[in-house]
Amino acid sequence: MRDTLHRFFRAARGAGVRISPAESIDAMRAAAEVGPADRAILRDALLLTMAKSGEEKAALAACFDTFFTHPDFDAPSAANDDDETGEGASESGTDAAAGTASVQASTELGSLAQMLLAQDRAAIAAALSNASNAAGLTDIRVFTQRGLFASRVLEQLGIAQLRDDIDALTTRNPADAERLATALRSLRETVSEMVAQALLLYGREEKEALRNEILRNAPMARLEQRQIAQMRVLIRQIARRLRERFSKPRKRQRRGHLDVRRTIRRNAAWGGVPFMTAWKRRHRDKPKIVAICDVSGSVAQVSDFFLLLIHSLHEVVSDVRSFAFSGNLIEVSEVLEKNKPEEAMKQIMSSVGYGSSDYGRSFVDFERGFMSAITAQTTVIVLGDARSNNLDPRADILRRIGERSKRLVWLNPEGRMGWGFGDSEMPRYATFCNVVRQCATAQQLERAVADIVATYQ
């Protein structure tokens, strides 16, 4: 039972369910309490101990149903000797003698041939399970390995001996040879179904990793509609990874240098023997971020993912104020905090989205209404392609924003080859920025945000 649960945990992780070692132990204890006799109770026990959200509960339930549903071996039916009732009655003695000879011959066959002739489903199911474990079926990762693992399972079952038995029976007992040949075909189909099921259970993690890797390097502005939901899931995974990386407890961080004076004062009662040490620690503030995002038609989709990522880092970033603009600028922090990402972006886009970008006017709006949001501890991030449609770029306001803030970072989703050409004001804006980076893919976005947060660690 323990090995079976370990394989199930592995399949569940591939289905996207996060299972910690402690949760695995709790699930194994719950399974030991309820036992494997009632599958419905076992299913409920595992779901209660491991699922932490509605999505995980649905994924875990589907994984359980797939994992504990085994392909059934379709044993060939015995020869219909009594199809013609008259012949069956007249030749009953001959059939009995042939049956006795068949039983005697079957004792000389291999174990797999005996199980197939006897149609012992329980023994065949046990043999299939043992063969799949011996063949390492849980190691399957990609669909091109299906033939390889099917061959391994059949070899562990003893297909070579079965072929020899069929050849030997062809001359002595053609009827049993035909039955074994039919059973072999059914066995191959059952093994193929087992391998397909294993690929579904254990290959999903590899497939998801490959898909995410492709998605991470795909330009976010060119995603198809079906990929947008996948990208949102990926952005949430990136946010979770950044939270886990940069929100470590203080005790896990470096202690720093020994504070000799405080150590001596603290241990004065023990004659100066340093039983209790004091350390010099540098105070680390969480970053305060002001995000100014261009939501015009060319970069609206990238801004969607960027705002989702920034507002998902609530454990790492102490304060985030977000602003969106195309022709004019508005604050959207409250909209993002109170609504789901899809609903929030609809409201933002209906207010200021999809228009022609006017960076100069938007910077004027920010300076008049929100310049007080920037302090010496604030990192200002501007996300946009810096294309002002040949209007006044007001780079002087950007210079004042950079002087007032701790850092000014510009993330441009457009390729560097296009900076400075046409109506692009990127070279002029870059003069006043501490960091200027291309940010067209999820991977580039993750690196940029990680570098920003890392400066406060």
C-alpha positions in Angstrom: 0.0 0.0 0.0 2.9 2.4 0.8 4.5 1.9 -2.6 1.1 2.4 -4.3 0.5 5.7 -2.4 4.0 6.9 -3.3 3.3 6.4 -7.0 -0.1 8.1 -6.5 1.6 11.1 -4.9 4.0 11.3 -7.9 1.1 11.3 -10.3 -0.8 13.9 -8.3 2.2 16.2 -8.3 2.3 15.8 -12.1 -1.4 16.9 -12.2 -0.4 20.2 -10.5 -1.2 19.3 -6.9 1.4 20.6 -4.5 2.1 17.9 -1.8 4.6 18.5 0.9 6.3 15.6 2.8 4.1 16.4 5.9 0.9 16.2 3.8 2.2 12.9 2.3 2.6 11.5 5.8 -0.9 12.7 6.9 -2.4 11.1 3.7 -0.6 7.8 4.4 -1.9 7.8 8.0 -5.4 8.5 6.8 -5.2 5.7 4.2 -4.0 3.3 6.9 -7.0 4.3 9.1 -9.7 3.8 6.4 -8.0 1.0 4.5 -8.2 0.2 0.8 -11.4 -1.9 1.0 -13.8 1.0 0.2 -12.4 3.1 -2.7 -14.9 6.0 -2.2 -13.9 6.4 1.5 -10.2 6.2 0.6 -10.7 8.8 -2.1 -12.4 11.2 0.3 -9.7 10.7 2.9 -6.9 11.5 0.4 -8.8 14.6 -0.9 -9.3 15.9 2.6 -5.7 15.5 3.6 -4.0 16.8 0.4 -6.3 19.2 -1.5 -5.9 22.9 -0.4 -8.2 24.5 -3.0 -11.2 23.7 -5.2 -8.9 23.4 -8.2 -6.5 21.0 -6.5 -9.5 19.0 -5.2 -10.8 18.6 -8.8 -7.4 17.7 -10.2 -6.7 15.2 -7.3 -10.1 13.5 -7.8 -9.5 13.1 -11.6 -6.0 11.8 -10.8 -7.4 9.3 -8.3 -10.0 8.0 -10.7 -7.4 7.5 -13.4 -4.8 6.0 -11.1 -7.0 3.4 -9.5 -8.8 2.3 -12.7 -6.8 -0.5 -14.3 -7.3 -1.7 -17.9 -9.3 -5.0 -17.8 -7.8 -8.0 -19.7 -10.4 -9.2 -22.2 -9.9 -13.0 -22.0 -10.8 -14.9 -25.1 -13.9 -17.1 -24.8 -13.6 -20.8 -24.9 -14.2 -22.6 -28.1 -17.9 -23.1 -28.7 -17.9 -26.8 -29.1 -21.6 -27.0 -28.6 -22.6 -24.6 -31.3 -24.2 -27.5 -33.2 -26.1 -29.4 -30.5 -26.3 -32.6 -32.4 -22.5 -32.8 -33.0 -21.9 -31.8 -29.4 -24.0 -34.7 -28.1 -22.5 -37.3 -30.4 -18.9 -36.3 -29.8 -18.9 -35.7 -26.1 -16.5 -38.5 -25.4 -14.0 -37.2 -28.0 -14.2 -33.7 -26.5 -13.6 -35.0 -23.0 -10.5 -36.9 -24.2 -9.2 -33.9 -26.0 -9.8 -31.7 -22.9 -7.8 -34.2 -20.8 -5.0 -34.1 -23.3 -5.1 -30.3 -23.3 -4.8 -30.2 -19.5 -1.9 -32.5 -19.6 -0.2 -30.5 -22.3 -0.8 -27.2 -20.4 1.2 -28.4 -17.5 4.3 -28.4 -19.8 3.6 -24.7 -20.8 5.0 -21.6 -19.2 3.2 -19.8 -16.4 1.8 -17.0 -18.7 0.4 -19.6 -21.1 -1.2 -21.5 -18.2 -2.8 -18.3 -16.9 -4.1 -17.4 -20.3 -5.6 -20.8 -21.0 -7.1 -21.0 -17.5 -8.5 -17.4 -18.0 -7.4 -16.6 -14.5 -8.1 -12.8 -14.4 -6.8 -12.3 -10.9 -3.5 -14.0 -11.7 -3.2 -12.1 -15.0 -3.9 -8.7 -13.2 -1.3 -9.5 -10.6 1.2 -10.5 -13.3 0.6 -7.2 -15.2 1.1 -5.2 -12.0 4.4 -6.9 -11.2 5.6 -6.6 -14.8 4.8 -2.9 -14.9 6.7 -2.3 -11.7 9.7 -4.4 -12.9 9.7 -2.5 -16.2 9.8 0.9 -14.4 6.5 2.1 -16.1 6.4 5.1 -13.7 9.5 6.5 -15.5 7.6 7.1 -18.8 7.8 10.8 -19.8 7.0 11.3 -23.4 4.6 9.6 -25.9 7.5 8.4 -28.0 8.4 6.0 -25.2 5.1 4.1 -25.4 6.5 1.3 -27.6 9.6 1.0 -25.5 7.8 0.5 -22.3 5.1 -1.8 -23.8 8.0 -4.0 -25.0 9.5 -4.0 -21.5 6.3 -4.9 -19.8 5.7 -7.8 -22.3 9.2 -9.0 -21.7 8.7 -9.1 -18.0 5.5 -11.0 -18.5 7.4 -13.7 -20.4 6.2 -13.1 -24.0 9.2 -15.0 -25.4 8.2 -18.1 -23.6 4.6 -17.6 -24.7 5.6 -17.5 -28.3 7.6 -20.7 -27.9 4.5 -22.3 -26.3 2.3 -21.2 -29.2 4.8 -22.7 -31.7 4.9 -26.0 -29.8 1.1 -26.2 -29.6 0.6 -25.4 -33.2 1.4 -29.0 -34.2 0.1 -30.8 -31.1 -3.0 -28.9 -30.3 -4.0 -26.3 -32.9 -7.1 -25.3 -30.9 -5.1 -24.3 -27.8 -2.6 -22.6 -30.0 -5.3 -20.5 -31.6 -6.7 -19.6 -28.1 -3.2 -18.5 -27.0 -2.7 -16.4 -30.1 -6.0 -14.7 -29.5 -5.1 -14.2 -25.8 -1.7 -12.7 -26.8 -3.5 -10.1 -29.0 -5.7 -9.2 -26.1 -2.7 -9.0 -23.8 -0.9 -6.6 -26.1 -4.0 -4.3 -26.2 -4.2 -4.4 -22.4 -0.5 -3.5 -22.1 -0.9 -0.7 -24.5 -3.8 0.7 -22.5 -1.6 0.4 -19.3 1.2 2.3 -21.0 -1.2 5.0 -22.2 -2.6 5.4 -18.7 0.9 5.6 -17.2 1.8 8.3 -19.7 -1.3 10.2 -18.7 -0.4 10.0 -15.0 3.4 10.3 -15.0 4.1 12.1 -18.3 1.9 15.1 -17.5 4.6 16.8 -15.4 7.2 16.6 -18.2 4.6 17.8 -20.7 3.6 20.7 -18.5 7.3 21.6 -18.0 7.9 21.6 -21.7 4.8 23.6 -22.4 5.7 26.1 -19.7 9.2 26.4 -21.0 7.9 27.2 -24.5 5.4 29.7 -23.0 8.0 31.4 -20.9 10.0 32.3 -24.0 7.1 33.2 -26.2 6.4 37.0 -26.8 3.5 37.9 -24.5 2.1 40.4 -27.0 1.6 37.7 -29.6 -0.1 35.0 -27.5 -3.1 33.3 -29.0 -6.4 33.5 -27.1 -6.1 29.9 -25.9 -2.7 30.6 -24.4 -3.7 33.6 -22.3 -5.3 31.5 -19.6 -2.2 29.3 -19.5 0.1 32.4 -19.3 -1.9 33.6 -16.3 -1.4 30.3 -14.5 2.3 30.5 -15.4 2.5 34.1 -14.0 1.0 32.9 -10.8 3.6 30.1 -10.5 6.3 32.7 -11.1 4.9 34.9 -8.4 4.7 32.0 -6.0 8.3 31.1 -6.8 9.5 34.7 -6.2 7.6 34.8 -2.9 9.2 31.6 -1.7 12.6 32.9 -2.7 12.5 36.4 -1.2 10.2 36.1 1.8 12.6 33.9 3.9 12.3 34.2 7.7 14.8 36.5 9.3 16.4 33.6 11.2 17.4 32.0 8.0 19.3 35.1 6.8 22.9 35.9 7.7 23.4 37.0 11.3 26.0 39.5 10.3 29.0 40.6 12.4 29.3 40.0 16.1 28.5 43.1 18.2 31.2 43.0 20.8 29.9 45.8 23.0 26.3 44.5 23.2 27.6 41.0 23.8 29.8 42.1 26.8 26.9 44.2 28.3 24.4 41.3 27.8 26.7 38.8 29.7 27.9 41.1 32.5 26.0 38.9 35.0 28.2 35.9 34.1 31.4 37.7 34.5 31.8 38.5 30.8 31.6 34.9 29.7 29.7 35.2 26.4 26.8 32.8 26.9 24.5 35.1 24.9 25.7 36.7 21.7 24.5 39.9 20.0 24.9 40.4 16.3 24.9 43.5 14.0 22.0 43.1 11.6 21.3 45.3 8.7 17.6 46.4 8.5 16.0 45.3 5.3 12.9 47.0 4.1 10.4 45.5 1.8 10.3 47.2 -1.6 7.8 49.9 -2.3 6.8 49.9 -5.9 5.0 52.4 -8.1 4.1 50.8 -11.4 3.2 53.0 -14.4 1.9 50.8 -17.2 1.1 51.7 -20.8 -2.2 49.9 -21.7 -2.4 51.0 -25.3 -3.3 48.4 -27.9 0.4 47.4 -28.6 1.4 46.5 -25.1 -1.9 46.0 -23.2 -1.5 42.3 -22.9 2.0 42.5 -21.5 0.8 45.1 -18.9 -2.0 42.7 -17.9 0.6 40.0 -17.0 2.9 42.5 -15.4 0.3 43.9 -13.1 -0.9 40.4 -12.2 2.7 39.5 -11.2 3.4 42.6 -9.2 0.1 42.4 -7.2 0.8 38.7 -6.5 3.9 39.5 -4.6 2.1 40.7 -1.5 4.4 38.8 0.9 7.5 40.4 -0.6 6.4 43.9 -1.6 5.0 45.9 1.2 3.3 48.6 -0.9 2.3 48.6 -4.6 0.6 51.5 -6.3 -0.3 50.9 -9.9 -1.2 53.4 -12.6 -2.4 52.8 -16.2 -2.4 55.1 -19.1 -2.8 55.4 -22.9 -4.0 59.0 -23.6 -4.4 59.9 -19.9 -3.3 58.3 -16.6 -5.4 56.9 -13.7 -4.6 54.9 -10.6 -5.8 51.3 -10.7 -4.5 49.8 -7.4 -7.9 49.5 -5.9 -9.4 47.9 -9.0 -6.6 45.2 -9.0 -6.9 44.5 -5.3 -10.7 44.1 -5.2 -11.3 42.2 -8.5 -10.2 39.1 -10.3 -7.5 39.8 -12.9 -9.8 39.3 -15.8 -12.5 41.6 -14.4 -9.9 44.2 -13.3 -8.3 44.4 -16.7 -11.8 44.8 -18.4 -12.5 47.8 -16.1 -9.0 49.3 -16.7 -9.2 48.8 -20.5 -12.7 50.3 -20.7 -11.4 53.4 -18.9 -8.0 54.1 -20.5 -7.1 51.1 -22.7 -6.6 50.6 -26.4 -6.1 54.3 -27.1 -3.1 56.0 -28.8 -0.4 56.4 -26.2 0.6 59.9 -25.1 3.5 59.6 -22.7 3.9 63.3 -22.2 0.3 63.9 -21.1 0.3 60.8 -18.9 3.5 62.0 -17.1 1.8 65.4 -16.6 -1.2 63.7 -15.0 1.1 61.7 -12.7 3.1 64.7 -11.6 0.0 66.7 -10.8 -1.8 64.1 -8.9 0.5 61.4 -7.6 4.0 62.6 -7.3 3.8 62.4 -3.5 3.6 58.6 -3.8 7.3 58.5 -4.7 9.8 58.6 -1.8 13.4 57.8 -1.4 12.5 54.2 -0.7 10.3 53.8 -3.8 11.2 51.9 -7.0 9.4 53.2 -10.0 8.7 50.8 -12.8 7.5 52.1 -16.2 6.3 49.4 -18.6 5.8 50.6 -22.1 7.2 50.8 -25.6 8.0 54.5 -25.3 6.2 55.3 -28.6 4.6 58.7 -28.0 3.1 59.1 -31.5 5.3 62.1 -32.2 3.9 64.1 -29.3 5.9 65.9 -26.6 7.5 63.1 -24.5 8.0 65.3 -21.4 11.3 63.6 -20.5 11.8 66.4 -17.9 9.1 64.9 -15.8 10.7 61.5 -16.0 13.9 63.0 -14.9 12.2 64.5 -11.8 10.6 61.1 -11.1 14.1 59.4 -11.2 15.6 62.1 -8.9 12.9 61.6 -6.4 12.8 57.8 -6.3 15.3 55.2 -5.2 15.4 53.6 -8.6 13.8 54.2 -11.9 13.4 51.0 -14.0 12.0 51.0 -17.6 10.8 47.7 -19.0 10.2 47.8 -22.7 8.3 44.8 -24.4 9.6 45.9 -27.8 12.8 44.5 -29.3 16.0 46.6 -28.8 16.4 46.9 -32.6 13.3 49.2 -32.7 14.4 51.6 -29.9 14.9 55.0 -31.3 13.3 54.5 -34.7 10.1 56.1 -35.8 8.2 57.7 -32.9 10.2 55.7 -30.2 11.6 58.0 -27.5 13.4 55.2 -25.7 16.9 56.6 -26.0 15.8 59.9 -24.5 13.9 58.3 -21.6 16.8 55.8 -21.0 19.1 58.7 -20.0 17.2 59.2 -16.8 16.6 55.5 -15.9 18.8 53.4 -13.6 17.8 50.2 -15.4 16.5 49.7 -18.9 15.6 46.2 -20.0 13.7 44.4 -22.8 10.8 42.6 -21.3 8.9 40.8 -24.0 8.6 37.3 -22.5 7.6 35.8 -19.1 11.1 34.7 -18.5 12.5 38.3 -19.0 9.7 39.6 -16.8 10.5 37.2 -14.0 14.2 38.1 -14.2 13.5 41.8 -14.1 11.1 41.6 -11.1 13.5 39.3 -9.3 16.4 41.7 -9.7 14.2 44.6 -8.4 13.2 42.7 -5.3 16.7 41.3 -4.8 18.1 44.9 -4.3 16.2 45.1 -1.0 17.5 41.8 0.4 
